[in-house]
Amino acid sequence: MKIETKRIALAAAACSAVAMLTGCEENGPERQAQNRNIGTALSSIPIPQMSYFQERRTIAKWAKRWDTPNLPCYVYLVSYGRIIGYYVADGKPSSTRSYILPEVRHNYHGSGGCCLEPTADLDGTYGQNNPGIRFFTADGTAVEWGGSGASYLYSDAPLLINVPRLNQSAAKPEVRAR
């Protein structure tokens, strides 16, 4: 067992033990004070009645736009504020911090409380990935972009930015048998 895995297992066990002994205090003095403040805020400035829901419309339209197979995406890579080039990708980029499975699970215990425990990723490892994006180019090449100074922008149509296309067709190197 890796040392890091042992540390995570030990931390999860300690968290469970503390939660079992103390329980999750959902109505303690801090929560009561917070609830009083929320009540005062709501009575002073009530929540307005909405009718157009622009944010929801934008999010729904965005989700529908990208829910299309084989939609070309133009991913422009930015390094320290300078656009260095772009890739034509098969669909939009994904965050390197997006996961298929939850990163934590709720472990409920007998006293009514719960504790969050880390769960393994699909590859059996624990921990966060470095911030960044990953995507596949139109020809199937996997690309990950991240690190200090790295950012990006993407669009479903080419932008009028004069930078080189980074995924020009190139012969893939041969893999020699050993």
C-alpha positions in Angstrom: 0.0 0.0 0.0 1.4 3.4 -1.0 2.3 5.8 1.9 -0.2 8.4 0.4 -3.0 5.8 0.4 -2.2 4.8 4.0 -2.4 8.5 5.0 -5.8 8.9 3.3 -7.1 5.8 4.9 -5.9 7.0 8.3 -7.4 10.4 7.8 -10.7 8.9 6.8 -10.7 6.6 9.9 -9.9 9.6 12.1 -12.7 11.6 10.5 -15.2 8.8 11.1 -14.1 8.4 14.7 -14.4 12.1 15.5 -17.8 12.3 13.8 -19.0 9.2 15.7 -17.9 10.7 19.0 -19.2 14.3 18.4 -21.9 14.0 15.8 -22.5 16.6 13.2 -23.9 19.7 15.0 -26.4 21.1 12.6 -28.1 23.4 15.0 -25.2 24.8 17.1 -24.7 28.4 18.1 -22.9 29.3 14.8 -25.8 27.8 12.7 -28.4 29.7 14.8 -26.5 33.0 14.4 -26.2 32.3 10.6 -30.0 31.6 10.4 -30.8 34.9 12.3 -28.6 36.8 9.8 -30.3 35.2 6.9 -33.7 36.1 8.3 -32.7 39.7 8.8 -31.3 39.9 5.3 -34.4 38.4 3.7 -36.8 40.7 5.6 -34.6 43.8 4.8 -34.1 42.9 1.1 -36.6 40.3 -0.1 -35.8 38.0 -3.0 -37.2 39.5 -6.2 -39.7 37.6 -8.3 -38.0 36.6 -11.5 -39.7 36.3 -14.9 -37.0 36.0 -17.7 -34.3 33.7 -16.2 -31.4 34.7 -18.5 -28.8 32.7 -16.7 -30.9 29.5 -17.0 -31.6 30.2 -20.7 -27.9 30.7 -21.3 -26.9 27.5 -19.5 -29.6 25.5 -21.2 -28.7 26.8 -24.6 -25.0 26.1 -23.9 -25.7 22.5 -22.8 -27.8 21.9 -25.9 -25.1 23.3 -28.2 -22.4 21.0 -26.9 -24.7 17.9 -26.7 -23.9 17.2 -30.3 -21.6 14.3 -31.5 -18.5 15.3 -33.6 -19.0 19.0 -33.1 -15.8 20.7 -34.0 -14.4 23.0 -31.3 -11.6 25.6 -31.7 -9.5 25.5 -28.6 -7.1 28.5 -28.3 -4.3 28.0 -25.9 -3.1 31.0 -23.8 0.2 31.2 -22.1 0.7 34.1 -19.7 -1.9 36.2 -21.5 -0.6 35.5 -25.0 -2.6 33.3 -27.4 0.0 30.9 -28.8 -2.2 28.8 -31.2 -5.2 26.7 -31.5 -6.4 23.1 -32.0 -9.4 21.8 -33.7 -10.9 19.4 -31.2 -13.7 16.8 -31.3 -16.1 18.5 -28.9 -15.4 20.9 -26.1 -12.5 20.6 -23.7 -13.0 19.0 -20.3 -11.5 20.1 -17.0 -8.8 17.9 -15.7 -10.6 18.2 -12.4 -13.9 16.7 -13.7 -14.5 13.1 -12.7 -17.0 10.4 -13.7 -17.3 9.3 -10.1 -17.7 11.5 -7.0 -14.5 12.3 -5.2 -16.0 11.8 -1.7 -18.7 9.6 -0.3 -20.9 10.3 2.7 -20.3 7.8 5.5 -23.3 7.9 7.8 -22.8 6.6 11.3 -25.1 5.4 14.1 -25.3 8.7 16.0 -27.0 10.4 13.0 -23.9 12.3 11.8 -21.9 11.7 8.7 -18.3 12.1 7.5 -17.0 12.6 4.0 -14.4 10.0 3.0 -12.3 10.2 -0.2 -13.0 7.7 -2.9 -10.6 6.3 -5.5 -10.7 7.6 -9.1 -11.3 5.1 -12.0 -7.6 4.3 -12.1 -7.5 3.4 -8.4 -5.6 6.6 -7.3 -6.6 9.4 -4.9 -6.0 13.1 -5.0 -6.6 16.0 -7.3 -5.3 16.5 -10.9 -3.4 19.6 -11.8 -5.7 22.4 -13.0 -6.1 22.4 -16.8 -8.1 21.0 -19.7 -8.0 17.9 -21.8 -9.5 17.1 -25.1 -9.1 15.0 -28.2 -8.3 16.6 -31.6 -10.4 15.9 -34.6 -7.9 13.1 -35.6 -8.1 11.5 -32.2 -4.9 12.8 -30.5 -5.2 13.3 -26.8 -4.1 16.8 -25.6 -3.8 18.1 -22.0 -3.0 21.8 -21.3 -2.4 23.3 -17.9 0.2 24.6 -15.5 1.4 28.0 -14.4 0.2 30.8 -16.7 -2.0 28.4 -18.8 -5.5 29.4 -19.8 -7.7 28.9 -22.8 -10.8 29.9 -24.7 -12.9 27.9 -27.0 -15.6 28.3 -29.6 -17.7 26.2 -31.9 -16.5 28.4 -34.8 -13.1 29.8 -35.7 -12.3 33.2 -34.2 -10.6 36.0 -36.1 -7.3 35.6 -34.3 -4.1 35.3 -36.3 -2.4 32.4 -34.6 -1.1 29.1 -35.9 -3.1 25.9 -35.9 -1.3 23.5 -33.7 -2.6 20.1 -34.8 -1.5 19.9 -38.4 -1.5 16.4 -39.8 1.7 14.7 -39.0 2.8 11.1 -39.4 2.6 9.2 -36.1 6.0 7.7 -35.1 6.4 4.0 -35.4 6.5 1.9 -32.3 9.3 -0.6 -32.5 8.9 -4.1 -31.0 11.4 -4.9 -28.3 
